[in-house]
Every structure is written in C-alpha cells, then in structure tokens.
Amino acid sequence: MITEKQRRNQILRRVNLIPKEKLKELDEYVSKLEIGVRKNSNALSFAGAWHDIDDTIFDGFTKDLINNRKKNRIRIDE
C-alpha cells in the first residue's frame, strides 16, 4: 500500500512532466478539487458540536423537529 507522502511525491513528479501548455488546465482542475475540500471541511467543522448536550434537551429538539416538519409539509401540500 502506498503512503500519503509517497502518493504526493508521485503526483508531483508527474506534474513536473506535464507540458507547459497543459498547466493552466491542470491548475483549473486542482482548483475545482480544492473547492470540494473546502466545502466539506466547513460542514465537518460542526462535528461534535453537540457532544455534551443533555439528553432531555436533545430529545426535545428531536420532537420539535418532527412536529415542525409536519407543519411545513401541511403548508406545502395546501
């Protein structure tokens, strides 16, 4: 199995072989990959935010959430 460092070095070696005419295209592709990573990392920044919430409060949120969704569905269906 290849390590992360080995994979990065392999990619860098391959990038160095790319003709200069293709560098702009490669840069655009890498930029698109970075956008996906940034979006995921923003969502993951909330991970564990409620890890210490009291169970009764969490249960209340859950029950309210279900009821609110039912109310919204009724308005949409009407």
N, C-alpha and C positions, 0 to 999 in steps of 0.2 A: 504494500500500500504506500502511496506517495504522500509525503507530509505537505502541510500548507506551504512551508518555506520552499520546498523543492518545486511545488507547483508554481509558485510565484516566480522563482528563478527561471523555470522552463518557459513561462509566458513571456518574461522579459527578454529572454534570448530570442524567442520567436518574433517579438515586436521589433527587435533590432534588425531583423531580416526583411521586414516589410518595406517595400519601395516607398519613397517619399510621396509619390502621387496618391498613395492609399492612406497616408497618415491622417488626413482630415476625416475621412470616412471612419477610420478606427477611433479617432477622438470622439466623434459623434456617437458611436456605438457605446463607448465606455461611459460617456455622459448619461446615456439612457440607463445603463446598468446602475450608475450611482444614484439616479433619481429613485429607482426602485428600492435601493438600500436605505436611503434617507426616509422614504415614506414608511417603510417597515420599522425602522428604529424609532420613529416618532410614536407609532402606535405601541411599540413594546415598552416605551418609557413609562407607561401606566401600569405595567405588570407588577403585581404585588401591592398596588396602592391601597387595597382594602384588606390586606392580610391580617390586620389586627382589629377588624371591625367586630363588634359584638354580634353574636348570632341572632339575637332577637331583633336588632336593628336591621340586619341583613334580610331576615325573614319578612319584616315589614316592607322593605323596599321591593322584595320579590312579589309580594301580594299586591302592592300598589302598581307595580309594573304590569302585571297581568290584567288588573282592572282597567288601567289607563289604555292599554292596547285594545281591550274590548270596546271601550268608549270610542276610541278613534276609528275602529272598524265600523261601528254603527254609523258614524258621521259620513264615512266614505261610501258606505253602501246606500245611504239615503238618497 
